[in-house]
Amino acid sequence: MNIPHHCASLALCAAASLCAVTLTATAQTPPATPVARTSPPPLAHMATLDYRLQPRSIAPGVWVIEGAVDDFSRQNGCNIINTGFIATPEGSWVINTGPSFIYGQQQRRAMQAAGVATGAGKVQQVLNLNLHPDYFFGNQAWADVPTRALAGSISGMQAEGGAYADNLYTLCGDWMKDSASTPARQPIAPGSFTLGGHRLELVRYHGHTADDLVLIDHSSGVVFAGGLVFAERIPTTPHADVPAWLASLDALEAKLNTVALKALVPSHGPVYPDLRGLHQTRDYLRWLDRSLSDSAAAGLDMYEVLATPLPQRFRGWAAAATEYARNVTHLYPRYEQKALTR
């Protein structure tokens, strides 16, 4: 995603008027479809500002709502994020809330329509897995529920939220109607939790941002990897530290080798029942790190680096041309400085 510029704040009164929604899983929630989709998610409908969100059950009590595998655009409503929820009779967690107030509202309605009924299983909390805007701009629609993130992510949301809003209004137009930056309100610490029979673990990594939260559901085998993992899409790098990111991917893979993995949910891109998204992300970052380092050592300027063609294996990924250009713009000055220091 682009790192946005500067913005005007908006009132949050619309969020306060939302009626409270409580959720509980139905008696049985077997997976309705395979973990990997057989067709892309439905396209957003611009005329009615309908994201056409379709939650999919990928394990008992665990759901994912997939965004477009693409770059931000008005055509997709700037919805390129994967969100999700874990719903049990004893309570529910929501993971990420999308790029806008409208998304957050429709996310709540989609959760009810996906075989999750109103009742005793209240939403206990909303989790934002990092500081980027499509992880938390839908928080506005969850004003009656605790919204949580790592402390460093909350600080980043507060510092950059206005700039995010300004850029999203420019990129997304009417989809941002009544939206305002609404950072998570309560910090959460990594650790182990129990939710309606699900044994959950929150693990902090860093590299994609300074604070990357991963949610592991040991009971179902579903992992929400947040921004550490992209699938079939060039990774975004506005807050990236590539060597730290690579180290975190190695640590995450070692961690997941101890999990009976059923589904790895990336921040962007398709859900797979294996580690291929992690492997794709690591492959690209290793190439990018080596390419930028070699280019800096050879004294190439940024324009020459931008003209470097992507390897064939990455060219078919979503946002290849635009995101690679952003990668170079974000990261190359650091590699130049390091080469000069040497």
Salt bridges, closest charged atoms under 4 A:
GLU66 OE1 - ARG37 NH1 2.97
GLU66 OE2 - ARG56 NH2 2.75
ASP71 OD1 - ARG233 NH2 3.55
ASP71 OD2 - ARG326 NH2 2.93
ASP134 OD2 - HIS268 NE2 3.95
ASP144 OD1 - ARG108 NH1 2.82
GLU160 OE2 - HIS239 NE2 2.74
GLU201 OE1 - HIS218 NE2 2.70
GLU201 OE2 - LYS255 NZ 2.78
ASP211 OD1 - ARG204 NE 2.68
ASP217 OD2 - HIS198 ND1 2.68
ASP250 OD1 - ARG282 NH1 2.78
GLU253 OE2 - HIS279 NE2 2.97
GLU253 OE1 - ARG282 NH2 2.71
ASP274 OD2 - ARG276 NH2 2.73
ASP283 OD2 - ARG313 NE 2.80
GLU323 OE1 - ARG233 NH2 3.18
GLU323 OE1 - ARG326 NH1 3.02
